């Protein structure tokens, strides 16, 4: 049996963001060549974070957490969203999260 060969991908930027981020999400319109997960939370908080990150020039994208059948005593990921940020601005994204998240969590959401 032949093993599959691992080949480095040339020009990954030609595929764009949705090549490896979920297609059912939303972003702030800024793009990057690499993405890293930053947070998981309620969509209202995540949307507010995306706006704050856009103001700071940080590419951001969020999509629903994959739903899996809940294990006994565990909550499912329903209603939760994963937030990714551009790797070129990751440290700036951490700064924005540290400063803005406490106020966003205190703000009542409808």
N, C-alpha and C positions, 0 to 999 in steps of 0.2 A: 504494500500500500504506500502510495506517495504522500508525503507530508506537504501541507500547504506552505508555500514560501512567504515570508513576511517581507514586503517591499515598502520602503519609505514612500510616502505620498508626496509627489511633486506638486508645488503650487496649490496648497490647500485653500488659499484665499479665493481661488476661482470658483469654489463651490458655495461660498457665502456662508452666512451665519446659520441658516437652517440646515446646512449639511449635517451638523451634529447636535444642534439644539432642537428640542421638540417643535414640531410645526404648529401646535395648537396654543402657542403662547403669545405674549405681547411684549414689546420693548419700547425704548425711548428714542429709537431712530438712529442712535449712534452705533457704530460697528467697530469690531476689533478682529484681529486674526486668531485670537485665542480667548477662551472663556473658562471661568472657574466658578463653582458654586459658592455663594456667600451666606445665604439665609433661607429658611423655610418659614412661612407664616400665612396668615389670613390674607386674602386677596386685597382687601382695603388697605392694610398696612403696606403690603408689597407694592401696590400701585403708588402710594404716597412716597415710598422709598425710591421707586423708579423716577418719579418727578424730581425728587431731591438730587438724585444721582445725575440726572440730565443737566440740572443747574450747575453741577460741579464738573461737568464735562466727562462723566464716567459712563461708558456704554453699559446698558443694563437690559436684561431680558428675563421674563418669568413665564413659567408654564405650570399647569396642574401637576401635583405629585401623582405618580402612578398609583392607581388604586389596587390594593391587594386585599384578599380576604383577611379580615382582622383575626389575629390569634386571640385565644382566650385571654381576657384581661387587657388587651391592647386596643387602642383606637386606630381606626383606619386613617389613611391620608386624605380622605374626602374633605374638600373645602380648603386644602392647604396648597400653597404654591411655592415652588422652588425658584429662588432668585439667583441668576448668574450675572457676573460682571466681567467686563473686558480685562484680561490679564495685564495689559499694559498700564492700567489705572487701578489695579487691585488695592494697593496701599491707600490711595485716595478714597476708594470705596469704603474701606474699613474705617477711615476717619469720619466720613459722612455718616456711616451706620452708628458709630459710637456717639456722635454729637446729636443726631436727629432722632434716633429710634426711641429714646426715653419719652420725648414729647409726643411722638406719634402713638405710642402705646397708651398714653394718658388721655388722648383725644377720643371722645366717644364717636363711634362709627355707626352709620345706619345700615 
